[in-house]
Amino acid sequence: MQLQDILFSQGFGTRRVCAGLIQQGLVAIGQGSDAIVLTDGTHDANPEGLHLRVQGRDWQVHAKAYLMLHKPAGTECSQKPSTYPSIYTLLPAPLRQRPSKSAVQGVQAIGRLDQDTTGLLLLSDDGQFIHRMASPKHHLPKVYEVTTKHALEDQQVSRLLAGVVLDDDPRPVAAAACEIVGEAGVSCHLRLTLTQGKYHQVKRMLAAVGNRVEGLHRSRIGALELPADLAPGQWRWLQPEDLSLLKA
């Protein structure tokens, strides 16, 4: 694969821009002192596992992008945010500019978290992966750490597990938690697991049983947990073992 095409596939600009970067000596193959500067955009290279240095930035080539992001509070999961900064501003430009067969470029968030909700968010440019992770048919469990205004009573827990109707849905359907962990009647902190993904679902479910969400954090998707060392606003590539956990 020609070097200029590899750069283009990674989101470093149009093919003309990528060819220009190479001609200017701003692209090297390899890492550290072993990196070799190339000025011929037609140079053939194997993209599999290839390491590049582009304008001083180290970059590993990935055919498809699979990412996790620790979403911070005060951000929107939209490329055209209305009030708060977009989560996409937390990513380097190549990830936002990766070419796509669809009308939308770059990686896309898989589902959304409210602007005041924090935690694990997946992003990808692989349409099949996005569909598989987002599809309600797969019942992918998502775990939320919830802080409520009032301690949840046993009766409220039972209603949430049995399913509550969210009245403002166009077609009201009972939404249920598949697991709730916490000290009923004592603590305002609980761990709630859902396999659905309705708009503002956790907040609406708690409101339906007469309580209120004061804090919300997604800690796990499937068997993949948010790493303790991934700070709010940071992202990283999903490793093969991470992808295996999501498929488990």
N, C-alpha and C positions, 0 to 999 in steps of 0.2 A: 504494500500500500504506500502511495507517495506521501512524503512527509507533510506536504501542504494539505492533503486530504485528511490526514490524521489530526492535524491542528484544527481543521474545520469541524471535524466530527466532535471535538472536545469543547467547542463553543468559543474559540479564540477569535472569531470574526468571520467575515466572508472569505471565500477562497482567495480573492485578490488581496485582502488584508493579511491573510495567513502567509501567502507567498511573499508579501512585502516584509513581514517580520523575519522570515527566514533569510531573505536577501540582505537584510540589514545586520545579520549576524546576531539576532536576538533569540535564537532558538538553538538549544544544544540537546543532544541525546546522551543519557546517562546521569549519574549522580555524583555530586562532590567534585573532587579533583579529576575523576575519570570522565567527566562530561566532555563531549566533543561538539564543538560548534560546527554547524553545517549551514551552507549558504545556497544550496541547491534544493529548491522545493520539490523537485521530481525524484529526489533520493528515495529509494525503496527501503522500507523498514517494516518489521513485524510488529503490529500494534499490541499484540498479546503481552501484557506485563511490562510494557515499555515505560521508561521513566524519561521525562522531558524536563528541561529548564527553559521557561519562556519568560523573557524580560525579567530574569532574576528570580522567578517563582518556580519552585519544584512542583511537578505535576505528574501523577501516575495516570496513564491512559486506561480508561474504562469504556468498554463497548456500550454498556448501559449504566446509568447512574442509579444507585440505591443508597439512600441516605437516611440517617436519623438526626433529628434536631431537638434540642431541649428548648421548647418554646417558652420565652419569658412573658410575663404579664405586660400588658400595654402594647401588644402587637396584634395585627390582623392577618389572618390566613388568606390574603387576597393580593393579587398583583396590582389592583387599583383600590387601595384602602380609602375609606371615607373619613376616618378621624385619626387613627393611630398609625404608626409606622408599619410597613409590611414586613412579614417574616422573611421575604425574599431579599431584603436589604442585608440580612445577616449572612448571605451566601456570596461567594466570589462570583464575579461577572461571568466566567465561562459556564458555570452551572445554570445561570439564568439565560444564557444565550445558546445553549446546545441546540443544534438543528433538530427539527422534528417534522414528521410527515403530516402532522396535524397543523392547524392554524396557530396553535400556541407553542411558542418556543420554550426551551428549558425544562427543568424539573418542575413537577407539580406536587402540591401537598395532597396526601391521600386522606380525605376527610378534612374537617376543620375543627379548630378549638376556638372558643370565644376569646375576645380580646383580653379578658381578665383571667382566663384559664391557662395554666402552665402545664408543662410536661412533655411526654414523648409524642413526636410527630414524625411520620414517615414521608419521604419525598422520593420521586422517581421520574424518569422519562420513558419507562417501559409500560406501554399501554396495557398489556396483558397482566402485568404484575399489579398495576393500579386497580384494574377491574377485580382481580382476585382478592386483593386486600380490602376493597371497599364493598364488594358484593354482600348483601344481607343473606344470600343463600349459603355462604360459608360459615356464618355464625361465629365469626372471629371474636373471641372475648377481649374486652377492653376493661382494664381495672382503673378505677378512679379513687383517689384519696379525697374525701369530702369533709369539710368543716361546716356544720350546720348551726343555725342560730339557737336552736333548742335541742336538747338531748332527744334522740329518737325513741319513742315508746314502742313497746312490743307490738301493739296493734298497728302502728305505722309500718314497722318492719314487715309484718305479715301482709299488709296491703301491697307493699312494694314488691314482695316476692310473688304474690298472686297476680299482680298486674293492675295498674291504674289507667283509667282512660284520660287522655290528654284532650280536654274538651275543645281546644282551639285548632285541632287537626281538621282538615277538610273532610277526611273520612276517619272519624274517631276509632282508634284501635287500642286495645289495652297494651301498655308498655310495662314490661316486668324486668326486675333485676334477677339474675340467676344466682347471685350470692351476695350476702351482706355480712361483713365482719365488724363487730364493734360491741361495746357494752350498752345495751338498750337501757334507756332511762337514766343513764349515768354520764356517758361521754357525748360530746358534740363532735367527735371524730369517728368516722367509719370508712371502711373500704367497701366499695360497691362495684360489682362486676356486671357488665352489660354485653349483650351480643347484638344489640340493635344500634342504630346510629341516627336517631331523629334530631331535629333542630333543637338546641338547648335542652336536650332530653333530661339530663340529670337535674337541672334546675326546675324543670317543669314537673318532673316526677315528685320531687320533694315538696314543691308547692301544692301538688294535688293531695298530699296527705297532711297538709297544714303546717309545713315547716319551710325553712328558707336556707339556701346555700350561701354561705359566707366565704368559702374558699374551695377551689376545685383544681385538682392536679391529676393528670393521667400518668400513672406509673408503669403501666405494662400494656402491650398489645400482643395477643396470643401468648406465647411463652417468652417473649422478648421483653426484658425489663430495661427501664431507663438506667444507664450506668451511673453509679454514684459520682464518678469523676468527670461527668459531662455537665459543665456548668450551664446555667441559663444563658441562651444566646449562642451556645456553641453547637457545632455539627460535626459529624464524622461519617465516613463511608461505612455501610453495612458490610461486615465480613461474611464469608460463606457460612460460618457457624450461626451468625445472626439470622441469615435467610432461612437456615434449617429450622431455627426456633419458630419463625413465623409460619412455616409450613407444617410444623408438628401438630 
